[in-house]
Amino acid sequence: MVKLLARSFGLAGLFLAGLGSPAARAQEKEPGVQWDYTVSMQMQGFTMPATTTRFCAPKSGLQSPPKGDKDDKRCKVTDVKHDGPKMTWKMECTGKDAMTGEGEIVQGKDKFDGKMTMHSKQGDMEMAMSGKKLGGECDAGEVKRQLAAMKKQSDDAQAQAAANQAELCAKATEELQVELFAGPAALCKDKAQVAKLCSEAVARPGYSTLRRRGPQLAAAAKLCAFDVEKTRVKLCKVSADEVKAGGKTPPAEPLQFLPANCPVEAQALAKQECAGRSYTGMPRPWRGFCVELAQKGLSEGGDASPAAGDDEEPKPKEKAIDKAKKSILKGLFGG
Amino acid sequence: MPRRWLAAALALAAGSARGGELPDPFPQAGAAYLVALGDEPPIWGRAPDAPRLPASLTKLMTALLALEERGADADADAWETVSARAAAETGSRAGLRRGEAITRADAITATLVASANDACLALAEHVGGSVATFVERMNRRALALGLTGTHFENPCGHDAPGHRSTARDLLVLARAALAAPGFRRIVAEERATVRTRAGRTIALRTHNVLLGRLPGASGVKSGYTEGAGQCVVALARRGDVEVLVVLLGAPDRWWAAAALLEAGFAEARRRG
């Protein structure tokens, strides 16, 4: 409704422009005379208060009905008829705010009266307009120039908004910001971007990122129609297989994926690769994996008891200490 | 009687000033621990105010006093002769011999990098004039830092009746030491070389196994005695985030310290 009214007011503005000679260009000066122009609108019982605008109309008078802006291909004026001082026309707008309408205007020497009715899905809108000549020399091209400037400003703002949204959605795709794609009020709807986001959501890095963000994984599953648990099981199997195939130097990425996402596979590998090993004796690829598993071990309940230690200072009970330490580490890694 | 009431009130006030119970998500980490992000109050902990033997974490105070005095005295890097008592120190050693001389800067490096008890005692003797005087200064500095759960009986961390600290006090002490000029650079060194006046060079290697292995590990100090168990104050920095861990009486301090540091970084990421 609001948009339609705004558009209708736009048409009213264009009506003013239509008062100019068809040959006149926006930038040109044109001899004119001052008029007061009053317009009021009514739509579904909602009445906009009448507004009066002082403007400079061309001395040549109204030659054609308000036909919209040249660049506005959504509206076209048809069936223009002149019958003495009376002019009638029809108008059709297509697209998002599609509407049809008809209008008439009766021109006198010092005044004009007219009306325009528009029909849209939202209902009918009626616009009444009248004009009174005041006299005085002026530049009738000024209105057109102002309207052209306003349109340019509006077009620039729209283009900037579109560019901003495109940038936002591209970034949201890269960063897997599911909330911008999900729901009926989703800001980003580009199918290619949705497809890219969905393909990453079911791959290891994307899955991990979304899982860390909590509800976003479920939102992505809904958007992309995948089953979270089945995806996790599949990724865990692939990761465990890749790690096993890597032998002593497993690839880092599947190894990083396992502790947080695949407790069964991670625990099995921890028993094999972490339990009983010192931090210093741990090969580099396994260290981060075992530290993450150690975190889980440290979180388990029960009192920690200080063990007889090892390393830097005297080592009077080294064998006993090693034995105790291995036992602790086995506990830590579930071995 | 009024004095006893006053003491009780002060103790209560101190307790509340230190905050309530900390979350303890890692009960298996050690007998006592604290994890802190940057200069903020600790986020997790276990028995933070329980008195514990601090082992070689004591040397944080020794090094702090030596660095603070060195900062004020341009001649403090003069040669310092190693006494028979210092040369006879047991435990971790740099291997200094009686009568050899090293600079105070090298003594601090050996004390911090290799936890060398011989260098530590030599430092205490020269900075304090005597070991007893130095220990008095350590306790005065502890009071000045508000370390109410700390008392030192010796400068290098040998187990002794009355020699005690707490995880919370050691966190405060570590932060004070990290603010001392040159301290961060020294504790981040994996290897160092000190040279005696006679030209003998001694290669030292850090006891901190996280250095060079855990991304962002930046030092600080480890310690072990039979009474204290495995202890460590560990620092790591990644980008703008710094995590400091104090861990006392740990079954396996390096796995635990690495795990606590990683958990600290994860928490910092979560907090944004």
Interface residues (C-beta under 8 A of the other chain):
Chain A: S278 Y279 T280 R284 R287 G288 C290 V291 E292 A294 Q295 G297 L298 S299 E300 G301 G302 D303 A304 S305 P306 A307 A308 G309 D310 D311 E312 E313 P314 K325 I328 L329 G331 L332
Chain B: P25 F26 P27 Q28 A29 G30 A31 R46 A55 S56 T90 G91 S92 S115 H207 V209 L210 R213 L214 S222 Y224 T225 E226 A228 G229 Q230 G249 A250 P251 D252 R253 W254 W255 A256 A258 A259 L260 E262 A263
